[in-house]
């Protein structure tokens, strides 16, 4: 019964059309990288940003004034909306697997970037939702997609902060350092999310 209630809420609350469009764009971006990885590699960072933006948008609650006072707490509603995030991550995993031969042996690191970005998006948007903001995910997406695109293209501080290393790595960013950074960030996001949801104090 609980599962059916979660699924019913997800069916109504998650912006499925937006997620479907985002999923198609993610596949298209990684398809472009697959077609010409050396030239179009920065689109990999754009795809991560798009994934993060769409994941955050899943958690928006336009009817916050009503549901925030309802018996079902933030944790329950976040779990229901996580169906949309799970669908995005499934698409990301399939797209990375499809493009794996052209990812210069870094398919696992690229996969982790997507999961890490989704974790950060979920933690940040949930934090803002817990503070009473109704639609922080839209603001998050509007900032995140162009920001990651610019970072992937310009790669500032790539030797010291290799968020999106370029293809072969080396002078273009260290993949080991990048993977460690994404792992730490993901764990911190997961801990933050758990703390926020526990403090909500409702089922």
N, C-alpha and C positions, 0 to 999 in steps of 0.2 A: 504493500500500500504506500509506504514511504517512497519507494522508487518510482511508482506511477505518479505520485504527486510532484516529485522532482522533475520528471520528464514533462509533465503538463506545464509546469512553470517555465521550464526551459523552452518549450515549443512557443510559448507566448512572449517570453521576455527577451530571448536572444535575437539580435538582428541578423537573421539567417541569410537574407539577401545580400547584406553587406559582407558577411563572412564568405559567402559563395564567390562574390566578386573579388574579394581579397585573396581567396584561395587560388582562383584562376590567375590572378596577377603574380602571385608567388611562384606558381608553376611556370608562368611565362618568363619571369625574370631569371629563374634558374635554368630554364630552357635556353635563354640567350647566352648565359654563361657556358652552358654545355656546348653551344654552337661555336663560340669563339672565346674560350676562357681567358686567354692572355689579354685581349683588348677589352672585353666586357666584364672582367672580374669585379669591378666596383659594384655592379648590379647585385652581387651576392650580399653586400652590406645593405643595399636598399631593400632586398627581400627580407632580411632580418628586421629592419625597421618597420616594414609593412606588417610583418607578423606581430611585432610588439604592439603596433598601433591598433590592429584589429583585435588582439587579445584584450587590450585595455577597454576598447569600445564595448566588448561583450558585457562588461560589468556595470555599465551605466544604468541608472534607474530613473527614467523621466518622471515616474510617479513616486519619487522619493518621499514627498510630503505625506503620502498615504501609507506606503509599505514600511517606512522606517518606524512607524508606531504599531505595526501589526505584530501578532504573536510570533510569527516566523522571523527569526533573527538574521543578522547579516551573514553568519556562517552558512545557514541553510540556503539562503538566496545565492550566495557565492558558489556553493556546491552545485546548485542547479544550473547556473550560468556557465559553470566550468565545462559543461557539455560542448559549448561553442568553442572554447579554448582547446579542448581535446580534439575536436574536428580539425582545427587549424594545425595543431601539432601532428596529427596523422597525415595531413596534406604535406606539411613541411618534411616529415620523415620520408614520405614516398618520393617527393621531388628531389631531395638530396640523394636518395638511393638511385634514382633515375639518372642524375647527373654525376654520379660518383666517379666515373672513369675520367672525367675532365676536371676533377677537383684536386689534382696533383697529390693524391694520397692523404688529403686533409678532410675527408668526408665526415669523420667522426667529430673533428673539431668544429666543422661547419654545422653539423647536426646539434652539437652542444650550444653553439651560439644562439640558435633558434629557441631552444628550450630555456636557456638562460634569459634571453630577452623576454620571453613570455612570463617567466617567473618574476622578473623585475616589474613588468607591466601590471601583473596581477597584484603584487604587493603594494605598488604605489597607488593604483586606482582604488584598491580596497581601503587603504589608509585614508584617502580623501573621502571615500564613501562613508567611512566610520566617523569622519568629522562633519558629516551632514551635507556634503556637496553632492548634487544629484547626478551630474554628467561629467565627471572629471576625465573619463576615457576619451571623449571627443577632443578635449584640449590636449591630452597626452598624445593622441594620434596626430593631430595637426602639427605638433612640435617634433615628434619622434621621427616621422618619415623623412622630412627634408633634412633634419639634423644628421641622421645616419647616412643619408645619401651624400651629403657634403663631406662628412668624415671619411667615408669610404673612398671618395674621389681625391680629396686633398691629403688625407692621412697625416694630420699634424701629430708631432711627437711620436711617430711610428716606432722609433727605437726604444722609447720609454713607456709608451702606452699603446701597445699594438692591439687595438680593439678589433680591427678587421685587417689582419696581415694580407699582403698581396701575393697571391699565387705561390711562388717558390719560397717566400719568406726571406731570410737573410737580411740584407739591407732594407728590405721592404716590410720588415716586421717579424718578430720571433713568434712562431706558432706555439712553442712550449709555454712561453710567458703568457701569451694570449689565452691559451686553454686554462692555465692556472687561474688567471684573472676571472674568466667566465665562471669557473667552478666555484671560486670563493664568492663571487657576486650572487650566483644562483642560491648557494646555501644561506647567505645573508638574507636574500629575498624570502626564501622559504621560512626562515626563522621569524622574520618580521611579520609575514602573513599569518603564521600560526599564532603569534602573540596578539595581533589585532583581533583575530576571530575568537580567541579564547576570552579576551576582555569584553567582548560584546555581551556575554553572559546569558544569551538566549539560545534555544534549540536551533 
